Amino acid sequence: MTDSRFYRVFVLPSAVFLSVIFGGSYGSGQEMVQFVTSAGPSGGYYSLLVVGLTWGLLLGTSFELARRFSTYEYSGFMQVLLKRGAVVYEIAILLAMLLVLAICASGAGSVITEHFGISVWIGSLGLLLLAALLNYFGRQVVERTMILSIVVLLSLLAMLCFTALATSNTDVLVTTQTTNPILSGGQYAIANGGFIPLLLYCGRGVRSGAESFTAGFIAAGVTIIPGILLHTSLLTNYPQVLQETLPTYAVINQLMSPTFLSIYVVVLFVMITQTAVGMLQGLVDRTDAFWLAKTGSPLTNLSHAALAAGMIGISMLLSTIGFVALIAQGYNILVLVFIVIFIVPLFTYGAYLLMRKPQ
């Protein structure tokens, strides 16, 4: 099954990309409100269209460039694009990873604490142990757990959206927008698109240019589906939902049963873990390539688990001393850095390489 075109092109890239995006960007609904729903009920759908098209182009072009040059870890990929300047991306992506992992650790702890009354450290420690365990068992186990999580997640969101549509007020559809959907959608897509080189391992199965771009646009389209379902659900409490700290929780509390909310919280915890695991798998691949070139053999599974646990442990410690707040203030700078060192080179020099280098 894993060698079938359906799995290689349609399933795996979509599962990995959505798993990484959801926990860090969709889960609480705050990012949805800020970048999508703030554009208005109808404007939010235009914003998601911009996000989907941008992600599709980024993923498809990245998959094809990685395939042409046979490099599926971010260091080698960025050396193709930036030559010696690749070190700048390495620094930027490590800072961004520490930020996202710290947010994941804090978010996982907060989700468990707020809903089940368990200590925040137990939730964060659970994230650390689960991420280390998944990385120990390797990429195939990581990918399969992502696919299973996505099936459960989409089922829950479909139920939420169906209930929202059955109780929605159609008058909100004519409400004027408060932000520009093209600008907000583009900003949202770029903020997340900078992590794509970390996820190139999910494109190892593509075997042609057509498959690269098909995989990219399908993954982008699948990842937009939860956004559409969430945006539609949030409209049941529009525009008050724009002021909510945890918009998704507020809407679920309003529309669904306590049991549904408990199940969603558990799934959200798993998805936050998958965000961390998906990014860490990219770091594991990069470290394996370095160690293989240096010693002639890759790292062991135990080393993979230790690397994952170490990164999350550092992020947890840094989050307690204000590191997250410090980096968060400079996150817009990181986004600009991603534009300069990844997106612009990808669509200029990367496109030139694709035209020059034969299939």
Disulfide bonds with the S-S distance in Angstrom:
none
